[in-house]
Amino acid sequence: MQISAGALDFEWMGDWAQLPSADSVARGWAHHGAAFSTEGQIVTFHPTESLVVILTTDGKLVRSFEVTVIEAHGLTLATHGCIQSIWLADNGRKRDPDHDYEYMPDPPVGKVIRVSMTGEVELELETPSHPAYDAGLFSPTSAIAFDDRCDGNGDIWVADGYGQSLVHRYNAAGDYVSTVDGTEGSGRFDCPHSLWIDTRPATPELLVADRANGRVQVFDMEGGYIRTIGADYFDRPTVFADYGENVLVGELNARVTVVGPNDELVGYLGDNTPVSEEPAWPNEPDENDIPRRTSRLVEGLFNSPHGITSDNDGNIYVTEWLIGGRYTKLRRVG
């Protein structure tokens, strides 16, 4: 099946990823990201186990390794010198089928870590020294470094999307520097779910997926507000990926949005927003109203995009938030 957005055409390739620990895949409520490495491989996470998974662009398993997180919710890559590392935002809890899909543990214990491409912990960020955490929980959903591939200073930006709806800045050593809450721009963040450093402009910009507000707020690399994108065409912007002159924005409510170089809407891929109104979405209820993997998955239509990346050939890879996960490749054909 082919799907399109503007002049971009793709072949939908479902069941693309070869995952380790296959017997446990169906039990996990996937909630993860994806990234494209300098080695030309896809880096993502297992739906159930605490495993980073590295795949070829054909979906073949290269290797996997365990990391000390409860849930690797946000996953990005950064380089330090010539070495690439993985940033993992652990929101500190995961839905558990043995507890009627309640989040476990409670209260959550969120953290952000940087690991090597083989899993060794290189840096861990502490909860920010901010008054919001005197009594509030830290539950980060995204972390990204302003790394040396884009002549950055090594600053690390963290989105506390599931905790206090704040975005924090750390220096390269992992020391807390400052906080942005959205009031500098279009208004207070409500679930700033994901971050992306846009290097298309001459001066890089920080994009914040202000998900529950249905918009993307843009800041300079000092945290100064610049503008807001897409309040008229986004639904629930959730995650970003570079795509040449365009930006890909995975929207949790069932589509991938392509945004052009002037912040204009290019089109939607796999738009299936009505499915988010179905009972127990992104899953479906069983006879006891307990969520189970949905039977509503349709080729060519998304259910709940949560992670996205692209490769050097213009192919797109999407991970989705649902029991058992869904890993889809969109092969560029035009």
C-alpha positions in Angstrom: 0.0 0.0 0.0 1.2 3.5 -0.8 0.5 6.7 1.3 1.4 10.3 0.5 1.8 13.8 1.9 2.1 16.5 -0.7 4.6 15.3 -3.3 6.1 12.7 -0.9 5.1 9.1 -1.7 5.8 6.0 0.5 5.2 2.3 0.6 3.8 1.1 3.9 5.8 -1.8 5.3 4.2 -3.2 8.4 5.7 -5.7 10.9 9.1 -4.4 9.9 11.2 -4.9 13.0 12.8 -8.2 14.2 12.7 -7.9 18.0 14.6 -9.9 20.6 12.7 -11.6 23.4 9.9 -12.1 21.0 7.8 -14.2 23.5 7.4 -11.2 25.7 6.7 -8.5 23.1 2.9 -8.9 23.2 2.7 -8.3 26.9 4.3 -4.8 26.9 2.7 -1.5 26.5 5.2 0.1 24.1 6.0 3.8 24.9 9.3 4.5 23.2 11.2 6.4 20.6 13.5 5.8 17.6 16.6 7.3 16.2 19.0 6.9 13.2 22.6 6.3 14.1 25.8 7.4 12.4 26.3 3.7 11.6 23.2 3.7 9.5 21.1 1.7 11.9 17.8 2.2 13.7 18.0 2.5 17.5 14.7 1.9 19.4 13.4 0.1 22.5 11.7 -3.1 23.4 7.9 -2.9 24.2 8.3 -5.0 27.4 11.9 -5.5 28.4 14.4 -2.8 29.4 16.3 -3.4 26.2 17.8 -1.0 23.7 17.3 -2.6 20.3 19.5 -1.8 17.3 18.2 -2.8 13.8 19.3 -2.6 10.2 17.2 -0.5 7.9 15.7 -3.8 6.7 14.6 -4.5 10.2 17.1 -7.2 11.0 18.3 -7.4 14.6 22.0 -6.2 15.0 22.1 -6.4 18.8 20.3 -5.5 22.0 21.4 -4.6 25.5 19.8 -4.0 28.9 19.8 -0.6 30.4 18.9 0.5 34.0 15.6 2.2 33.3 12.0 1.4 34.0 10.8 2.8 30.7 13.0 4.4 28.0 10.3 6.8 27.0 12.3 9.3 25.0 15.3 8.2 23.0 17.7 10.5 21.1 21.3 10.3 19.9 24.2 12.7 20.3 27.9 12.8 19.5 30.7 13.8 21.8 33.9 14.1 19.7 33.7 11.2 17.3 31.7 9.0 19.7 27.9 8.6 19.5 25.8 8.0 22.6 22.2 7.4 23.5 20.1 9.7 25.7 17.2 8.0 27.5 14.5 9.9 29.3 13.0 7.4 31.9 9.6 8.6 33.0 9.9 6.3 35.9 7.0 3.9 35.6 5.4 1.5 33.1 2.0 0.1 32.6 1.9 -3.5 33.9 -0.4 -6.2 32.6 -0.2 -7.9 36.0 -1.8 -4.9 37.6 -4.7 -4.2 35.2 -2.3 -2.0 33.2 -1.9 0.5 36.1 1.4 2.3 36.1 4.1 0.6 38.2 5.8 1.5 40.4 3.9 4.3 42.2 5.2 6.8 42.9 7.5 6.9 39.8 11.2 7.5 39.9 12.1 9.4 36.8 15.6 10.1 35.5 17.7 10.9 32.5 20.8 8.9 31.5 23.3 8.9 28.7 24.6 5.5 27.7 27.2 4.2 25.2 26.1 2.4 22.1 26.7 -0.8 24.1 24.9 0.2 27.2 27.5 1.6 29.6 26.1 4.5 31.7 28.1 7.7 30.8 26.1 10.4 32.6 23.0 10.6 34.8 21.1 13.9 35.4 19.7 14.7 38.8 16.3 16.1 39.4 16.5 19.9 38.7 17.0 22.3 41.6 13.6 23.9 40.9 10.8 24.8 43.4 8.4 22.6 41.4 10.1 19.5 42.8 9.9 20.5 46.5 6.7 18.4 46.4 6.2 17.5 42.7 7.4 14.5 40.8 10.1 14.5 38.1 8.8 12.3 35.2 10.9 13.2 32.1 9.7 12.3 28.6 12.5 13.6 26.3 16.2 14.6 26.5 18.4 16.0 23.7 21.9 17.4 23.6 23.1 20.4 21.6 26.0 18.3 20.4 29.1 18.8 18.3 27.5 17.6 15.0 25.8 21.0 14.9 28.6 23.0 16.5 26.8 22.9 19.8 28.0 23.6 23.3 27.0 20.3 24.7 24.0 21.7 26.6 21.3 19.1 27.5 17.6 20.0 27.3 15.1 17.8 29.2 11.3 17.8 28.9 9.5 16.9 32.1 6.3 16.1 30.2 4.6 13.8 32.7 5.7 15.6 35.8 5.6 19.4 36.1 5.3 20.3 32.4 8.6 22.1 32.4 11.7 22.2 30.1 15.1 22.2 31.8 18.5 23.2 30.6 21.7 21.5 31.8 25.3 22.2 30.8 27.5 19.5 29.2 28.7 18.3 32.6 25.1 17.6 33.7 24.7 20.6 36.0 21.2 22.2 36.1 21.2 25.7 34.5 17.7 27.1 33.9 14.0 26.3 33.2 11.5 27.3 30.6 7.8 26.9 31.3 6.1 28.4 28.2 4.8 31.6 29.7 7.6 33.3 27.9 5.8 32.4 24.6 2.3 31.3 23.8 1.4 30.2 27.3 2.2 27.6 30.0 3.3 24.2 28.6 0.8 21.4 29.0 2.7 18.1 28.6 5.9 19.3 26.7 6.3 15.8 25.4 9.4 16.0 23.1 12.2 18.2 22.1 14.2 18.7 18.9 17.1 21.0 17.9 16.4 22.4 14.5 19.6 23.0 12.6 18.0 24.0 9.3 18.2 27.8 10.1 21.6 29.5 10.3 21.0 29.8 14.0 19.7 26.5 15.6 16.4 26.6 17.4 14.8 24.4 20.1 11.4 23.0 19.2 9.1 21.9 22.1 6.1 19.7 21.3 3.5 21.3 23.6 1.3 18.3 23.1 -1.8 18.9 25.2 -2.0 22.5 23.9 -1.8 21.3 20.3 1.1 23.4 19.2 4.9 23.6 18.9 6.7 26.4 20.7 10.1 27.5 19.3 12.9 28.9 21.4 16.5 30.0 20.9 19.3 27.9 22.4 19.3 30.3 25.5 15.6 29.6 26.1 14.3 32.8 24.6 10.9 32.5 22.9 10.8 33.0 19.1 7.4 31.8 17.7 4.7 29.2 17.8 4.1 26.6 15.0 1.0 24.8 13.9 -1.7 25.8 16.3 -4.1 25.7 13.3 -3.1 22.3 12.0 -1.7 20.2 14.8 -3.8 17.9 17.0 -1.4 16.3 19.6 2.2 16.9 18.4 4.3 14.3 20.1 7.7 13.7 18.6 10.1 15.1 15.9 12.4 13.9 13.2 14.6 15.6 10.7 13.5 15.2 7.0 15.7 17.3 4.8 14.1 20.7 4.4 11.0 19.4 6.2 10.3 18.3 9.8 8.3 15.2 10.6 6.0 15.4 13.6 4.5 12.3 14.9 1.1 13.0 16.4 -0.2 10.7 19.1 -3.8 11.0 17.7 -2.9 8.8 14.8 -0.9 10.6 12.1 2.5 11.9 11.0 2.5 15.5 10.0 5.0 16.9 7.5 5.9 20.5 8.2 7.8 22.6 5.5 10.7 24.9 5.8 8.5 27.9 6.4 6.5 26.2 9.2 3.7 25.4 6.6 1.7 22.2 6.6 2.8 19.9 3.8 0.4 17.1 4.6 -0.5 14.2 6.8 0.7 10.6 6.5 -1.6 7.8 7.6 -4.2 10.2 9.1 -6.5 8.2 11.3 -7.5 10.6 14.0 -11.0 9.2 14.7 -9.5 6.0 16.1 -8.4 8.0 19.2 -12.0 8.4 20.2 -12.6 4.6 20.3 -13.0 2.9 23.7 -9.7 2.0 25.5 -7.6 3.6 22.6 -4.8 3.0 21.8 -5.9 -0.5 22.6 -9.4 -2.0 23.0 -11.3 -3.3 26.0 -11.7 -7.0 26.7 -14.9 -8.5 28.2 -13.8 -7.2 31.6 -13.0 -3.7 30.2 -9.3 -4.4 30.7 -7.2 -3.1 27.7 -5.8 -5.6 25.3 -4.0 -5.2 22.0 -6.3 -3.6 19.5 -7.8 -5.3 16.5 -8.3 -1.9 14.9 -4.8 -1.7 13.3 -5.1 -1.0 9.6 -2.4 -1.0 7.0 -1.8 2.5 5.7 -3.3 4.2 8.8 -1.6 5.0 12.1 -3.0 4.3 15.5 -0.7 6.1 18.0 2.7 7.4 16.8 5.1 7.9 19.6 8.6 7.6 18.1 9.9 8.6 14.6 13.1 8.8 12.7 14.3 8.8 9.1 17.3 7.4 7.2 19.6 8.8 4.5 17.4 7.4 1.8 14.3 9.3 2.9 12.6 6.3 4.5 10.6 6.9 7.7 10.4 4.6 10.7 7.5 5.0 13.2 7.0 3.3 16.6 3.5 3.4 18.1 2.1 3.5 21.7 0.0 0.4 22.3 0.1 -3.1 23.8 2.7 -5.0 21.9 3.8 -1.9 20.0 3.9 -1.5 16.3 7.0 -0.8 14.2 6.4 0.5 10.7 8.7 1.5 7.9 7.6 3.9 5.2 9.8 3.3 2.2 10.3 6.4 0.0 9.1 5.8 -3.5 8.6 9.3 -4.8 
